[in-house]
Amino acid sequence: MALESLLVKVRTVLTRTGLDSLLRPSKDAVADSRRLTNVPPPPPSSSSTKIGVLSFEVASLMSKLLHIWRSLSSLTLSSIATDGVLRIVSSDPDLLLSLSLAEISDSLRLSSSSLLRLSLLCSHPTLRRFPSLFSHLERSGSPDPNHHHHHRWILSSKEMDVKSKRMDRFVSSTASLYKKMEELSEAEHVIRRFSHQIETLNDAQRRVLYLKQEVKYLKETSLWGKSFDSAVSLLAPFAFTLLFRIGRAFRLSDEDPPPAPPRISVSSAVHPSPPQSPAIEKRRGVFELGSAILSPPPSTLGFAGLGLHYANLIVVIERMVRSPRLIGSDARDDLYGMLTGSLRAALRERLRGVATVGAGDAGLAEEWRSAVARILDWLSPLAHAMIRWQADRSFDRRRSSAADAAAGAEAPAKEREHVMLVQTLHYANTEKAEAAIVELLVGLNYLWRFEMEMSAKGLSASSDGHDRLIHH
């Protein structure tokens, strides 16, 4: 479409001029902020430069920061510590909260990279110093003491909520702008295509005039018509506060006493309090700590790279349990093909002597049905969460064009439920997870055999009855 061609051309120009790199996230936002400390002053005209087509990417950045704030605000132990998490991940509340905070911290690290570059397009000196100020806060946990006025960038919960509502409006209006620009492009295409059909042409022309008015209004009220200074002045304190509160939750501050035993506090992330015992060494910043915490231990499925595979396996078992009698030989072969070497060995050991015993006991079948249901009650949510987390992550990676950014900008407005990595199989203990899966397979095996025997008996009884009728 014409709009897509325009966006491609604009992105090409931005790439050639170097502006595209300013909004492209890098792998290390902290290192970037340190490299971007000394930058040349912007041209005098930059104070009135409008964001324009980059508004879609800025809206996407806003939506990500809003999502981080809502995740941080709603983070509670009860929302994380489900039955499955407590069984095979950990029952240590400090560990569960630290893993959740580390993931939120990592999300902020990835998002802040774009904001650090965006600040370099500003004309106001304070906004252009944002990279160095953000880097200092990330390392120390406290604002730079040489810039006391930047303490105003640490907002209260009420102020964050007010900014959130304003950012939501910008995100929504910018997403609406993109949709209307697409509709306008399509309507103009209709005019060119049906120029010889008077009735169709008149309708299309009226629609084009209407859409042009809407697009003009949305450009004025959305991020499109705002300056870079205006957008960054809204985003910078928001990101600054997020980083400060995460650092407080990790007990990271230059004002803290010497390191003490680890302690995590989520309440301090939402309602900051005076510095207390730190959980880490001063040399490690918030992002470095978050990355270290997120690394799965060797005993976990995440370390072995089996989290998603086992999640798919559990979902397949869950479906088969619903109707064991419908499981064919191909389905059984496919299921067996999904088993890892360790699962196959454990299953063989568990089935030794059991497979040769008859499966016609209805009472035992009911016990297995109840046992399998109880396991799936706590294990299945972790599997589905793992699949959803991976799908969300893949979607975020694919979101690169302006169209994708505009589409992604609407996500927070829909308030879809977010899955934390700690709620998945990623940090699940491998031995415990495999033991539960093997138990499911043994139960499924018995239920399938029971259904087969019942079907065979039913056929046999039907055949005997038919023979008696013939002989009678």
C-alpha positions as CSV (number, residue, x, y, z in Angstrom):
1,M,0.0,0.0,0.0
2,A,1.0,3.6,-0.4
3,L,1.3,4.2,3.3
4,E,3.6,1.2,3.7
5,S,5.8,2.4,0.9
6,L,6.0,5.8,2.6
7,L,7.1,4.2,5.8
8,V,9.7,2.1,4.1
9,K,11.1,5.2,2.4
10,V,11.2,7.1,5.6
11,R,12.9,4.3,7.4
12,T,15.5,4.1,4.6
13,V,16.2,7.8,4.9
14,L,16.5,7.5,8.7
15,T,18.9,4.6,8.3
16,R,21.1,6.5,5.9
17,T,21.2,9.6,8.1
18,G,21.9,7.6,11.3
19,L,18.7,8.5,13.1
20,D,17.3,5.0,12.8
21,S,20.1,3.7,15.1
22,L,19.0,6.1,17.7
23,L,15.7,4.3,18.2
24,R,16.9,0.7,17.5
25,P,17.4,-1.1,20.8
26,S,20.9,-2.5,21.5
27,K,22.0,-5.4,23.5
28,D,23.5,-3.3,26.3
29,A,21.6,-0.2,27.2
30,V,23.9,0.7,30.1
31,A,27.0,0.6,27.9
32,D,25.2,2.8,25.4
33,S,24.3,5.3,28.0
34,R,27.9,5.6,29.0
35,R,29.1,6.0,25.4
36,L,26.4,8.7,24.8
37,T,27.4,10.9,27.7
38,N,29.4,13.5,25.6
39,V,27.4,14.4,22.5
40,P,27.5,17.5,20.3
41,P,24.7,20.1,20.8
42,P,21.7,19.7,18.5
43,P,21.0,22.1,15.7
44,P,18.9,25.2,16.8
45,S,15.9,24.0,14.9
46,S,15.6,20.7,16.8
47,S,13.5,22.3,19.5
48,S,10.6,22.6,17.1
49,T,11.2,19.3,15.3
50,K,8.1,17.1,15.3
51,I,8.3,13.3,15.9
52,G,6.3,12.6,12.8
53,V,6.5,9.1,11.4
54,L,8.7,8.0,14.4
55,S,5.6,8.5,16.6
56,F,4.6,4.9,16.0
57,E,7.9,3.6,17.5
58,V,7.7,6.2,20.3
59,A,4.2,5.0,21.1
60,S,5.4,1.4,21.2
61,L,8.1,2.5,23.7
62,M,5.5,4.2,25.8
63,S,3.4,1.1,25.8
64,K,6.3,-1.0,27.0
65,L,7.1,1.4,29.8
66,L,3.4,1.4,30.8
67,H,3.4,-2.4,30.9
68,I,6.6,-2.4,33.1
69,W,4.9,0.0,35.5
70,R,1.8,-2.1,35.7
71,S,3.7,-5.3,36.2
72,L,5.7,-3.7,39.0
73,S,2.6,-2.2,40.6
74,S,0.7,-5.5,40.6
75,L,3.6,-7.7,41.6
76,T,2.7,-9.7,44.7
77,L,3.8,-13.0,46.2
78,S,0.3,-14.4,46.0
79,S,0.2,-13.8,42.2
80,I,3.4,-15.6,41.7
81,A,3.4,-18.5,44.2
82,T,0.9,-20.8,42.6
83,D,0.7,-24.4,43.6
84,G,2.8,-25.5,40.7
85,V,5.5,-22.9,41.3
86,L,5.8,-23.9,44.9
87,R,6.0,-27.6,44.0
88,I,8.7,-27.6,41.4
89,V,10.2,-24.1,41.2
90,S,10.8,-22.9,44.7
91,S,8.9,-22.2,48.0
92,D,11.3,-19.4,48.9
93,P,9.4,-16.2,48.7
94,D,12.5,-14.0,48.4
95,L,13.7,-16.1,45.5
96,L,10.4,-15.9,43.7
97,L,10.1,-12.2,44.1
98,S,13.7,-11.6,43.1
99,L,13.2,-13.6,39.9
100,S,10.1,-11.5,39.1
101,L,11.9,-8.2,39.8
102,A,14.8,-9.3,37.7
103,E,12.6,-10.0,34.7
104,I,10.9,-6.6,35.1
105,S,14.4,-5.0,35.4
106,D,15.5,-6.8,32.2
107,S,12.4,-5.5,30.3
108,L,13.3,-1.9,31.5
109,R,16.9,-2.5,30.3
110,L,15.7,-3.4,26.8
111,S,13.2,-0.5,26.6
112,S,15.6,2.1,28.0
113,S,18.0,1.6,25.1
114,S,15.5,3.3,22.7
115,L,14.8,6.1,25.2
116,L,18.5,6.9,25.7
117,R,18.9,7.4,22.0
118,L,15.7,9.3,21.7
119,S,16.9,11.8,24.3
120,L,19.8,12.7,22.0
121,L,17.3,14.2,19.5
122,C,16.2,16.7,22.1
123,S,17.3,20.3,22.4
124,H,16.9,20.8,26.1
125,P,20.3,20.3,27.9
126,T,18.7,18.4,30.8
127,L,17.0,15.9,28.5
128,R,20.2,15.4,26.5
129,R,22.0,14.5,29.8
130,F,19.5,11.8,30.5
131,P,21.8,9.0,29.4
132,S,24.5,9.9,31.9
133,L,21.9,10.5,34.7
134,F,20.2,7.2,34.0
135,S,23.5,5.4,33.9
136,H,24.4,6.8,37.3
137,L,21.1,5.8,38.8
138,E,21.5,2.3,37.4
139,R,24.9,1.8,38.9
140,S,24.3,3.4,42.3
141,G,20.6,3.2,42.9
142,S,20.4,6.9,43.7
143,P,20.2,10.1,41.6
144,D,23.4,11.9,40.8
145,P,24.1,14.2,43.9
146,N,25.7,16.8,41.6
147,H,22.3,17.3,39.9
148,H,19.9,17.8,42.8
149,H,17.0,19.0,40.6
150,H,16.8,15.6,39.0
151,H,15.3,14.3,42.3
152,R,12.1,15.7,40.8
153,W,12.3,12.9,38.3
154,I,11.5,10.4,41.0
155,L,7.7,10.4,41.0
156,S,5.2,9.3,43.6
157,S,2.7,6.5,42.8
158,K,0.0,9.1,42.3
159,E,2.2,11.1,39.8
160,M,3.0,7.9,38.0
161,D,-0.7,7.1,37.7
162,V,-1.4,10.5,36.3
163,K,1.4,10.2,33.7
164,S,0.2,6.7,32.9
165,K,-3.2,8.0,31.9
166,R,-1.7,10.7,29.8
167,M,0.7,8.2,28.1
168,D,-2.3,5.8,27.5
169,R,-4.1,8.6,25.7
170,F,-1.0,9.2,23.5
171,V,-0.7,5.5,22.7
172,S,-4.3,5.2,21.8
173,S,-4.5,8.3,19.6
174,T,-1.2,7.4,17.8
175,A,-2.5,3.9,17.1
176,S,-5.8,5.4,15.9
177,L,-3.8,7.7,13.6
178,Y,-2.0,4.8,12.0
179,K,-5.4,3.1,11.3
180,K,-6.9,6.2,9.8
181,M,-3.8,6.7,7.6
182,E,-4.2,3.2,6.3
183,E,-7.9,3.8,5.6
184,L,-7.0,7.0,3.8
185,S,-4.4,5.3,1.7
186,E,-6.9,2.6,0.7
187,A,-9.6,5.3,-0.1
188,E,-7.1,7.2,-2.3
189,H,-6.3,3.9,-4.0
190,V,-10.0,3.4,-4.7
191,I,-10.2,6.8,-6.4
192,R,-7.3,6.0,-8.7
193,R,-8.7,2.6,-9.5
194,F,-12.4,3.6,-10.1
195,S,-11.9,7.0,-11.6
196,H,-14.2,6.2,-14.5
197,Q,-17.1,5.1,-12.2
198,I,-18.8,8.4,-11.2
199,E,-20.9,7.0,-8.3
200,T,-18.0,5.0,-6.8
201,L,-15.7,8.0,-7.3
202,N,-18.0,10.4,-5.5
203,D,-18.3,8.1,-2.5
204,A,-14.6,7.6,-2.3
205,Q,-13.9,11.4,-2.6
206,R,-16.3,12.1,0.2
207,R,-14.6,9.4,2.4
208,V,-11.1,10.8,1.5
209,L,-12.1,14.3,2.6
210,Y,-13.5,12.9,5.9
211,L,-10.5,10.8,6.5
212,K,-8.1,13.7,5.8
213,Q,-9.8,15.7,8.5
214,E,-9.5,12.9,10.9
215,V,-5.9,12.3,10.1
216,K,-5.2,16.0,10.5
217,Y,-6.8,16.1,13.9
218,L,-5.1,13.0,15.1
219,K,-1.7,14.2,13.9
220,E,-2.2,17.3,16.1
221,T,-3.4,15.4,19.2
222,S,-1.2,12.3,19.0
223,L,2.6,11.9,19.3
224,W,3.0,12.7,15.6
225,G,2.6,16.5,16.2
226,K,4.7,16.5,19.4
227,S,8.3,17.5,19.7
228,F,11.1,15.2,20.8
229,D,11.5,17.3,23.9
230,S,7.8,16.9,24.8
231,A,7.9,13.1,24.4
232,V,11.1,12.6,26.3
233,S,10.1,15.0,29.1
234,L,7.2,12.6,29.6
235,L,9.1,9.4,29.2
236,A,12.3,10.2,31.1
237,P,10.9,10.7,34.6
238,F,8.7,7.7,34.1
239,A,11.7,5.4,33.2
240,F,13.8,7.1,35.9
241,T,11.2,6.3,38.6
242,L,10.9,2.7,37.4
243,L,14.6,2.2,37.7
244,F,14.8,3.9,41.1
245,R,12.0,1.7,42.5
246,I,13.5,-1.5,41.2
247,G,16.8,-0.5,42.7
248,R,15.1,0.2,46.0
249,A,13.4,-3.2,45.9
250,F,16.9,-4.8,45.4
251,R,18.1,-2.6,48.2
252,L,20.7,-0.9,46.0
253,S,21.8,2.6,47.0
254,D,25.1,4.5,47.4
255,E,23.7,5.5,50.8
256,D,23.3,1.9,52.0
257,P,25.6,0.4,54.7
258,P,27.9,-2.6,53.9
259,P,26.3,-5.6,52.2
260,A,24.0,-7.8,54.3
261,P,22.3,-11.1,53.6
262,P,20.0,-11.0,50.5
263,R,16.6,-9.5,51.0
264,I,14.0,-8.5,48.4
265,S,11.1,-6.1,48.9
266,V,8.4,-5.6,46.3
267,S,6.5,-3.1,48.5
268,S,9.5,-0.8,48.3
269,A,9.3,-0.9,44.5
270,V,5.8,0.5,44.6
271,H,6.0,2.6,47.7
272,P,9.7,3.6,48.1
273,S,11.1,3.9,51.6
274,P,14.4,5.0,53.1
275,P,17.4,2.8,52.2
276,Q,17.8,-0.4,54.1
277,S,20.1,-3.4,53.9
278,P,21.3,-4.0,50.4
279,A,21.0,-7.4,48.7
280,I,24.0,-7.0,46.4
281,E,27.5,-5.6,46.1
282,K,27.9,-1.9,45.2
283,R,29.9,-2.8,42.1
284,R,26.8,-4.4,40.5
285,G,24.1,-2.2,38.9
286,V,20.4,-3.0,38.7
287,F,20.6,-4.4,35.2
288,E,23.7,-6.4,35.8
289,L,22.1,-7.9,38.9
290,G,18.9,-8.6,37.0
291,S,20.7,-10.4,34.3
292,A,22.7,-12.5,36.8
293,I,19.5,-13.5,38.7
294,L,17.7,-14.5,35.5
295,S,20.3,-17.1,34.6
296,P,18.7,-20.5,35.4
297,P,20.6,-22.8,37.7
298,P,22.0,-26.1,36.2
299,S,19.2,-28.1,38.0
300,T,16.4,-26.4,36.0
301,L,14.6,-27.1,32.8
302,G,15.6,-23.6,31.5
303,F,19.3,-24.4,31.9
304,A,18.8,-27.7,29.9
305,G,16.7,-25.8,27.3
306,L,13.7,-28.2,27.9
307,G,11.1,-25.8,29.2
308,L,9.2,-25.2,26.0
309,H,9.6,-28.8,24.9
310,Y,8.2,-30.2,28.2
311,A,5.4,-27.7,28.1
312,N,4.3,-29.0,24.7
313,L,4.6,-32.5,26.0
314,I,2.4,-31.8,29.0
315,V,-0.2,-30.2,26.8
316,V,-0.3,-33.2,24.5
317,I,-0.7,-35.5,27.5
318,E,-3.5,-33.3,28.8
319,R,-5.4,-33.6,25.6
320,M,-5.0,-37.4,25.5
321,V,-6.2,-37.8,29.1
322,R,-9.6,-36.3,28.1
323,S,-10.3,-39.2,25.7
324,P,-7.9,-42.1,26.2
325,R,-10.0,-44.5,24.0
326,L,-9.4,-42.2,21.0
327,I,-5.6,-42.5,21.2
328,G,-4.4,-44.3,18.1
329,S,-1.1,-46.0,17.4
330,D,0.2,-43.0,15.5
331,A,-0.6,-40.7,18.4
332,R,1.2,-43.0,20.8
333,D,4.2,-43.1,18.5
334,D,4.3,-39.3,18.3
335,L,4.0,-39.0,22.1
336,Y,6.9,-41.5,22.6
337,G,8.9,-39.6,20.1
338,M,8.6,-36.4,22.2
339,L,10.2,-38.1,25.3
340,T,13.8,-37.3,26.1
341,G,16.2,-40.1,27.0
342,S,15.9,-39.5,30.7
343,L,12.1,-39.6,30.5
344,R,12.2,-42.9,28.5
345,A,14.5,-44.5,31.0
346,A,12.4,-43.3,34.0
347,L,9.2,-44.5,32.2
348,R,10.6,-48.0,31.5
349,E,11.7,-48.3,35.1
350,R,8.3,-47.2,36.4
351,L,6.3,-49.5,34.0
352,R,8.4,-52.6,34.8
353,G,6.0,-55.3,35.9
354,V,3.0,-53.0,35.6
355,A,2.5,-53.3,31.8
356,T,2.0,-57.1,32.1
357,V,-0.8,-56.7,34.7
358,G,-4.4,-56.5,33.5
359,A,-6.1,-53.1,33.4
360,G,-9.7,-54.1,33.9
361,D,-10.0,-52.8,37.5
362,A,-12.5,-49.9,37.3
363,G,-11.7,-48.8,40.8
364,L,-8.0,-48.5,40.0
365,A,-8.8,-46.7,36.8
366,E,-10.8,-44.1,38.7
367,E,-7.9,-43.7,41.1
368,W,-5.5,-43.1,38.2
369,R,-8.0,-40.7,36.6
370,S,-8.1,-38.7,39.9
371,A,-4.3,-38.8,40.3
372,V,-3.7,-37.6,36.8
373,A,-6.2,-34.8,37.2
374,R,-4.6,-33.6,40.4
375,I,-1.1,-33.4,38.8
376,L,-2.5,-31.6,35.8
377,D,-4.3,-29.1,38.0
378,W,-0.9,-27.6,39.2
379,L,1.4,-28.7,36.3
380,S,-0.7,-27.7,33.3
381,P,-0.8,-23.9,34.2
382,L,3.0,-23.8,34.1
383,A,3.1,-25.5,30.8
384,H,0.5,-23.2,29.2
385,A,2.3,-20.2,30.7
386,M,5.6,-21.4,29.2
387,I,4.0,-21.6,25.7
388,R,2.4,-18.2,26.1
389,W,5.5,-16.6,27.4
390,Q,7.5,-17.9,24.4
391,A,4.8,-16.7,22.0
392,D,4.8,-13.2,23.5
393,R,8.6,-13.0,23.3
394,S,8.6,-14.1,19.7
395,F,6.0,-11.5,18.8
396,D,8.1,-8.8,20.5
397,R,11.1,-9.8,18.5
398,R,9.2,-9.7,15.2
399,R,7.8,-6.2,15.9
400,S,10.2,-4.1,13.9
401,S,8.2,-2.1,11.3
402,A,6.2,1.0,12.0
403,A,3.0,-1.0,11.4
404,D,4.0,-3.6,14.0
405,A,4.9,-0.8,16.4
406,A,1.5,0.8,16.0
407,A,-0.2,-2.6,16.5
408,G,1.9,-3.3,19.5
409,A,1.1,0.1,21.0
410,E,-2.5,-0.9,21.6
411,A,-1.5,-4.0,23.7
412,P,-1.5,-2.2,27.1
413,A,-4.9,-0.6,26.4
414,K,-6.3,-4.1,26.2
415,E,-4.8,-5.0,29.6
416,R,-4.0,-8.5,28.5
417,E,-2.7,-10.7,31.3
418,H,1.1,-10.9,31.3
419,V,3.0,-14.1,32.1
420,M,6.1,-13.9,34.2
421,L,9.0,-16.3,33.5
422,V,8.9,-17.5,37.1
423,Q,5.3,-18.7,36.5
424,T,6.5,-21.1,33.7
425,L,8.6,-24.2,33.5
426,H,11.8,-22.3,32.9
427,Y,13.0,-22.4,36.5
428,A,11.3,-25.7,37.3
429,N,13.5,-28.4,38.9
430,T,14.3,-30.9,36.2
431,E,14.0,-34.0,38.5
432,K,10.7,-32.9,40.0
433,A,9.2,-31.9,36.6
434,E,10.3,-35.2,35.0
435,A,8.9,-37.2,37.9
436,A,5.5,-35.5,37.5
437,I,5.5,-36.1,33.7
438,V,6.4,-39.8,34.2
439,E,3.6,-40.2,36.6
440,L,1.2,-38.7,34.0
441,L,2.5,-41.1,31.4
442,V,2.0,-44.1,33.7
443,G,-1.5,-43.0,34.5
444,L,-2.3,-42.3,30.8
445,N,-1.0,-45.8,30.0
446,Y,-3.3,-47.5,32.5
447,L,-6.3,-45.4,31.4
448,W,-5.7,-46.2,27.8
449,R,-5.3,-49.9,28.5
450,F,-8.5,-49.9,30.6
451,E,-10.5,-48.2,27.9
452,M,-9.1,-50.8,25.4
453,E,-10.1,-53.7,27.6
454,M,-13.6,-52.3,28.2
455,S,-14.0,-51.8,24.5
456,A,-12.8,-55.4,23.8
457,K,-15.2,-56.8,26.5
458,G,-18.0,-54.8,25.0
459,L,-17.3,-56.2,21.5
460,S,-17.0,-59.7,22.9
461,A,-20.3,-59.4,24.8
462,S,-22.0,-58.1,21.7
463,S,-20.6,-60.9,19.5
464,D,-21.7,-63.5,22.1
465,G,-25.2,-62.1,22.2
466,H,-25.3,-62.1,18.4
467,D,-24.3,-65.7,18.2
468,R,-26.9,-66.7,20.8
469,L,-29.6,-65.0,18.8
470,I,-28.5,-66.9,15.7
471,H,-28.4,-70.3,17.4
472,H,-31.7,-69.6,19.1
